[in-house]
Amino acid sequence: MLFNSAVFLFAFLPITYLVFWTLRGKNSRWVWLTITGYVFYGYWNPKFCLLMLFSTVVSYLAGRGFLRWKGRRERRALLVVPIVADLALLAWFKYADFAIESWNWVGGLIGRPPLAPLDILLPIGISFYTFHTITYIVDAYRGTIQPTRNFWEFSCYVSLFSQLVAGPIVRFRELQEDLEGIDRADRGRYLDVGWSFFIIGMAQKVLVADTIASVIDPPLADVASLSTASAWLCMLGYTYQLYFDFAGYSNMAVGLGFMFGMHIPQNFNSPYKALNPSDFWRRWHISLSRVLRDYLYIPLGGSKGSGWLTYRNLMITMLLGGLWHGAAWTFVVWGAYHGILLSLYRRFGHVWDRLPRMLQRAGMFVLVIIGWVFFRALTFQDATTLLGTMFALEPGLMPVGTAALMVMLLLAGAIAHLAPNPFELKHQWKPAAAVALAALLLLSLVRIYGAVNSPFLYFQF
């Protein structure tokens, strides 16, 4: 189910909201949010609810095990077994066909017969709820959290519809207080803030990201026909599309969280205002950056070892971060590209930091655009063709809709580079703000009814 769909806006959300606030006890609210989470997820394909249920049960039992057994061997088993189970499911559904394709490419070089692809359907959101369960297990093992004894509380956390299929990646400790006090939540306290976040997020997705996508998708489907100017325009468009699409989803998730008494953390902090690679990853997909830092980079040794060990840890973290985004070598290269940027900044940052701030910001933005080429391209050939066109003087016609694209780029650029992000706003419903939000909501609804519903880009991850 999509946030930007009529069935969600006019059926699922009102029913879920009204029933939730009619219920009074903790358990009844946990159960209701669990049920609605599975309805929301199963609307796409009900059979994959069993996967999420399996992961939930295994991780919950591991948490109960940590409460019961204190021996080192038992605790290690409780850590390893459920994580291996979760990663095995993720590997099968997300990476099995990728492994076969990679083997067939290598096999073709050495004369081995190809393997038939399995054509496995990727369950939406599996990467996100897998990270939710894994971080819960690791935090329980480390003693960072006290595992819950209540199955419904944990299942509510895993299946919470507002952040289920595309994040943010919310750790249990970040929601535990809200979950424990769910029966004391005040419906009116954060309702205005919730609706404000939700409407702003929907406008970012529907009015900005989808409008840009409608212009740039046709020419990017045939990158060989692009001129240098149109290639840069399209990639600039994709840079804003991806941001407003994913940030829009994250802001809608935050708004929905507020409506149900949950404080979902910030996932984007004006990333295109970043001054350097480190600053960018403190601002972009913050929840993933923190997970990679706390559960991969630091356990590898972080920056405590020699310079070369730190570079190694950075590269491993970013390579796996790229692979997490998608089962394709283009994503691995994108991760490696950012790993190299982070390593270079660590080595030569003192030189970069002497540049004027405006030049730092502009230079980092261009580097990000170049990286998005690998993120957007379906194949290496498309990526290399597009990069070659961008850095050569290739003549050609501008794509249809260039004038509209230029207007949207100016609007998107002004918001992304100059305006405050939703977490920097006060969300006070004064008359002017209320009229502006009402206008955004109306325009978004008109756009939703006038076009085919567009899935969020991060659904594929």
C-alpha positions in Angstrom: 0.0 0.0 0.0 1.3 3.5 -0.9 1.0 6.5 1.3 0.1 8.5 -1.8 -2.9 6.4 -2.7 -6.6 6.9 -2.3 -7.1 3.6 -0.4 -4.5 4.6 2.2 -5.7 8.2 2.6 -9.4 7.6 2.6 -9.8 4.1 4.1 -6.7 2.6 5.8 -5.5 5.7 7.7 -8.8 7.0 9.0 -9.9 3.5 10.2 -6.5 2.8 11.8 -6.4 6.2 13.5 -10.0 6.1 14.8 -9.8 2.6 16.2 -6.4 3.2 17.7 -7.6 6.2 19.7 -10.7 4.4 20.7 -8.7 1.6 22.3 -7.2 2.4 25.8 -4.8 -0.3 27.0 -1.2 -1.0 25.9 -1.9 -4.5 24.7 -4.9 -3.6 22.7 -3.0 -0.7 20.9 0.0 -2.9 20.3 -2.2 -5.6 18.8 -4.1 -3.1 16.7 -0.9 -1.6 15.2 0.4 -5.1 14.6 -2.7 -6.1 12.7 -2.8 -2.9 10.7 0.9 -3.3 9.9 0.3 -6.7 8.4 -2.8 -5.4 6.5 -0.7 -2.6 5.1 2.2 -4.9 4.2 -0.1 -7.7 2.9 -2.0 -5.4 0.6 0.9 -5.9 -1.8 1.4 -9.6 -1.4 -0.1 -11.4 1.6 2.2 -14.4 1.5 5.2 -12.3 2.3 3.7 -11.5 5.7 4.8 -15.0 6.7 8.5 -13.9 6.2 8.1 -10.9 8.4 6.2 -13.0 11.0 9.0 -15.6 11.0 11.7 -12.9 11.5 9.7 -11.3 14.2 9.1 -14.6 16.1 12.8 -15.6 15.9 14.1 -12.2 17.1 11.5 -12.0 19.9 12.5 -15.5 21.2 16.1 -14.5 21.0 15.3 -11.4 23.2 13.5 -13.6 25.7 16.5 -15.9 25.7 18.8 -13.0 26.7 16.6 -12.4 29.7 16.8 -16.1 30.8 20.3 -17.2 30.0 23.4 -15.4 31.1 26.1 -17.8 30.0 28.6 -16.7 27.4 28.0 -19.7 25.1 24.2 -19.3 25.3 24.3 -15.6 24.6 26.6 -16.0 21.7 24.2 -18.6 20.2 21.2 -16.3 20.8 23.2 -13.6 18.9 24.4 -15.7 16.0 21.5 -18.0 15.2 18.7 -15.4 14.6 21.0 -13.0 12.8 22.1 -15.9 10.4 18.5 -16.8 9.9 17.5 -13.2 9.1 20.5 -12.7 6.8 19.9 -16.0 5.0 16.4 -14.9 4.1 17.6 -11.5 2.9 20.4 -13.2 0.9 18.0 -15.6 -0.7 15.3 -13.2 -1.8 17.6 -10.2 -2.6 20.9 -11.7 -3.7 20.4 -15.2 -5.1 19.7 -14.1 -8.6 22.5 -11.5 -8.4 24.9 -14.2 -7.4 23.8 -16.4 -10.4 24.1 -13.4 -12.8 27.6 -12.7 -11.4 28.6 -16.4 -11.7 27.3 -16.6 -15.3 29.4 -13.5 -16.2 32.5 -15.2 -14.7 31.6 -18.5 -16.2 31.3 -17.0 -19.6 34.9 -15.9 -19.4 36.2 -19.3 -18.4 33.8 -21.3 -20.7 31.4 -22.6 -18.0 27.7 -23.2 -18.9 25.3 -20.5 -17.5 22.9 -21.2 -14.6 19.2 -20.5 -15.1 18.0 -17.5 -13.1 15.6 -18.2 -10.3 13.5 -15.1 -10.9 12.8 -14.6 -7.2 10.3 -11.9 -6.3 11.9 -9.4 -3.8 9.6 -8.8 -0.8 9.1 -5.0 -0.4 10.8 -3.7 2.7 12.7 -6.8 3.6 16.0 -4.9 4.0 14.4 -2.5 6.4 12.6 -4.9 8.8 15.6 -7.2 8.7 17.8 -4.3 10.0 15.1 -3.6 12.7 15.3 -7.2 14.0 19.1 -7.5 13.7 19.7 -4.2 15.6 17.3 -5.3 18.3 19.2 -8.6 18.8 22.6 -6.9 18.8 21.5 -4.3 21.3 20.0 -7.0 23.5 23.2 -8.9 23.4 25.3 -5.8 24.2 22.9 -4.9 27.1 22.0 -1.6 25.4 18.3 -2.4 25.7 16.2 -4.6 28.0 14.4 -7.0 25.6 10.6 -6.8 25.9 8.7 -9.7 27.4 5.6 -8.8 25.4 5.3 -10.3 22.0 2.8 -7.7 20.8 5.0 -4.8 21.8 7.8 -6.3 19.7 5.7 -7.2 16.8 4.2 -3.7 16.8 7.7 -2.3 16.6 8.7 -4.5 13.6 5.4 -4.1 11.7 4.7 -0.4 12.4 3.2 0.6 9.1 4.6 4.1 9.1 8.2 2.9 8.8 7.8 -0.6 7.6 8.6 -0.7 3.9 11.2 2.1 3.4 12.3 3.2 6.8 13.7 5.1 8.5 15.6 2.3 10.2 14.3 2.9 13.7 16.1 1.0 16.5 14.0 -0.4 19.3 15.6 1.8 21.9 14.5 4.9 19.9 10.8 3.8 20.2 10.8 1.8 23.4 9.7 4.7 25.6 6.8 5.6 23.3 5.8 2.0 23.0 5.9 1.5 26.8 3.8 4.7 27.3 1.5 4.1 24.3 -1.6 3.9 26.6 -0.7 7.4 28.0 -0.2 9.0 24.5 -2.0 12.4 24.1 -3.9 12.4 20.8 -4.0 16.2 20.5 -0.4 17.0 21.6 1.3 16.2 18.3 -1.6 16.0 15.9 -0.8 19.4 14.2 2.8 18.5 13.9 2.0 15.1 12.5 -0.3 16.5 9.8 2.2 19.2 9.0 5.0 16.6 8.5 2.7 14.3 6.5 1.5 17.0 4.1 4.9 18.4 3.5 6.3 14.9 2.8 3.4 14.1 0.5 4.0 17.4 -1.4 7.7 16.6 -1.7 6.9 13.2 -3.2 3.9 13.9 -5.3 4.4 17.5 -6.5 8.2 17.7 -6.8 9.7 14.2 -7.1 7.0 12.7 -9.4 6.8 15.8 -11.6 10.5 15.7 -12.2 10.4 12.0 -12.8 7.7 12.4 -15.5 10.2 14.5 -17.5 13.5 12.8 -17.0 12.5 9.1 -17.1 11.9 9.0 -20.9 15.3 10.4 -21.9 17.2 8.4 -19.2 15.6 5.3 -20.8 17.8 5.9 -23.8 21.0 7.5 -22.4 22.9 7.1 -25.8 20.7 9.8 -27.3 21.4 12.4 -24.7 23.5 15.5 -25.3 25.9 16.8 -22.7 23.5 19.5 -21.6 20.5 17.2 -21.4 22.6 14.5 -19.6 23.5 17.0 -16.8 19.9 18.3 -16.7 18.5 14.8 -16.3 21.0 13.8 -13.6 20.4 17.1 -11.8 16.7 16.2 -12.0 17.3 12.7 -10.7 19.4 14.1 -7.8 16.4 16.2 -6.7 13.9 13.5 -7.5 15.7 10.9 -5.3 16.0 13.3 -2.4 12.4 14.6 -2.5 11.1 11.1 -3.1 12.9 9.5 -0.1 12.9 12.5 2.2 9.2 12.9 1.4 8.5 9.3 2.5 10.6 9.8 5.6 8.7 13.0 6.5 5.4 11.2 5.9 6.5 8.4 8.2 7.5 10.9 10.9 4.1 12.6 10.6 2.3 9.3 10.8 4.4 8.4 13.9 3.3 11.6 15.6 -0.3 10.9 14.9 0.0 7.6 16.9 2.2 9.0 19.7 5.5 7.8 18.2 8.7 9.9 17.7 10.3 8.5 14.6 13.8 10.1 14.2 15.0 12.4 11.5 16.3 10.7 8.4 17.4 13.7 6.3 19.0 16.9 7.4 19.3 19.0 4.2 22.0 16.7 2.7 22.6 18.9 -0.4 23.9 21.6 2.0 26.8 19.3 3.0 30.3 20.7 2.9 32.2 17.4 2.5 31.7 13.6 2.3 31.6 13.1 6.0 29.0 15.9 6.4 27.0 14.4 3.6 26.6 11.0 5.3 25.7 12.8 8.6 22.8 14.3 6.7 21.7 11.7 4.1 19.7 8.6 5.1 20.8 9.3 8.7 19.3 6.1 10.1 21.2 3.9 7.7 24.4 5.8 8.3 24.1 5.3 12.0 23.4 1.6 11.7 26.4 1.1 9.4 28.6 3.1 11.8 27.4 1.4 15.0 27.0 -2.2 13.8 29.7 -2.5 11.1 32.3 0.4 11.0 33.0 0.6 14.7 33.1 -3.2 15.3 35.6 -3.5 12.4 37.8 -1.1 14.4 36.5 2.3 13.1 39.3 4.9 13.1 41.2 3.5 16.1 43.9 1.7 14.0 46.4 2.9 11.6 45.4 5.0 8.6 45.3 2.1 6.2 43.1 0.1 8.6 40.7 3.1 8.8 40.6 3.3 5.1 39.9 -0.4 4.9 37.1 -0.1 7.4 35.6 2.8 5.5 35.7 0.9 2.2 34.2 -2.3 3.6 31.4 -0.3 5.3 30.5 1.7 2.1 30.8 -1.4 -0.2 28.3 -3.3 1.9 26.2 -0.2 2.3 26.1 0.1 -1.5 25.2 -3.6 -1.8 22.5 -3.2 0.7 20.8 -0.7 -1.6 20.5 -3.1 -4.5 21.6 -6.4 -5.9 23.7 -5.0 -8.7 27.4 -4.2 -9.2 26.4 -0.6 -10.0 25.4 -0.2 -6.4 28.7 -1.7 -5.2 30.5 0.8 -7.4 28.4 3.6 -6.0 29.3 2.4 -2.5 33.0 2.2 -3.4 32.9 5.7 -4.9 31.6 7.1 -1.6 34.1 5.0 0.3 36.9 6.6 -1.8 35.5 10.1 -1.2 35.4 9.5 2.5 38.9 8.1 2.5 40.3 11.0 0.4 38.6 13.5 2.7 40.0 11.8 5.8 43.5 12.1 4.2 43.2 15.6 2.6 40.3 17.1 4.5 42.6 19.8 5.9 43.1 21.1 2.4 39.4 20.9 1.4 38.3 22.7 4.6 40.4 25.7 3.7 38.2 26.4 0.6 35.4 28.9 0.9 32.2 27.3 2.3 30.2 28.0 -0.8 32.8 26.3 -3.0 32.9 23.3 -0.6 29.1 23.0 -0.8 29.1 23.3 -4.6 31.9 20.9 -5.1 30.3 18.3 -2.8 27.0 18.6 -4.6 28.7 17.9 -8.0 30.5 14.9 -6.5 27.1 13.6 -5.3 25.5 14.0 -8.7 28.3 12.0 -10.3 27.8 9.2 -7.8 24.1 9.1 -8.5 24.9 8.1 -12.1 25.8 4.6 -10.8 22.8 4.6 -8.5 20.4 5.4 -11.3 21.9 3.4 -14.2 20.5 -0.1 -14.8 23.8 -1.4 -16.3 27.5 -0.5 -16.3 27.1 0.3 -20.0 24.4 2.9 -19.3 26.5 4.4 -16.4 29.7 4.7 -18.5 27.7 6.1 -21.5 26.0 8.7 -19.3 29.3 9.7 -17.6 31.0 9.9 -21.0 28.3 12.1 -22.3 28.4 14.4 -19.2 32.1 15.0 -19.6 32.3 15.4 -23.3 30.8 18.0 -25.6 28.1 15.9 -27.2 25.5 17.8 -29.3 21.9 16.8 -29.4 18.3 17.9 -28.8 17.0 18.7 -25.4 14.3 16.3 -24.1 10.6 17.1 -24.4 9.5 19.1 -21.4 12.8 20.8 -20.8 11.1 24.1 -19.9 9.0 22.5 -17.3 12.0 20.6 -16.0 14.0 23.9 -15.6 11.1 25.4 -13.5 11.0 22.3 -11.3 14.8 22.3 -10.9 14.8 25.9 -9.8 12.0 25.1 -7.3 13.6 22.0 -6.0 17.0 23.6 -5.8 15.7 26.6 -3.8 14.1 24.2 -1.3 17.0 21.8 -1.1 19.8 24.3 -0.9 18.2 27.4 0.7 15.0 26.5 2.7 14.9 24.9 6.1 14.0 21.2 6.3 10.8 20.1 8.1 12.7 19.4 11.3 13.8 23.1 11.4 10.2 24.4 11.1 8.0 25.2 14.1 4.8 23.5 12.7 2.5 26.0 14.2 -0.8 26.2 12.4 -1.1 29.9 12.2 -3.5 31.2 9.4 -0.8 31.6 6.7 0.7 28.2 7.5 -2.7 26.5 7.6 -3.6 28.0 4.2 -0.3 26.9 2.7 -0.6 23.3 4.0 -4.2 23.1 2.8 -3.1 24.2 -0.6 -0.3 21.6 -0.7 -2.7 18.9 0.4 -5.3 19.9 -2.3 -2.7 20.1 -5.1 -1.2 16.7 -4.0 -4.7 15.1 -4.0 -5.4 16.5 -7.5 -2.0 15.1 -8.7 -2.7 11.7 -7.1 -6.1 11.5 -8.8 -4.8 12.8 -12.1 -1.8 10.3 -12.5 -0.9 6.7 -11.9 0.3 6.1 -8.3 4.1 6.2 -8.2 5.9 3.9 -5.8 8.6 5.3 -3.6 12.1 4.7 -5.1 13.4 3.1 -1.9 10.7 0.4 -2.0 13.0 -1.5 -4.3 15.7 -1.7 -1.6 
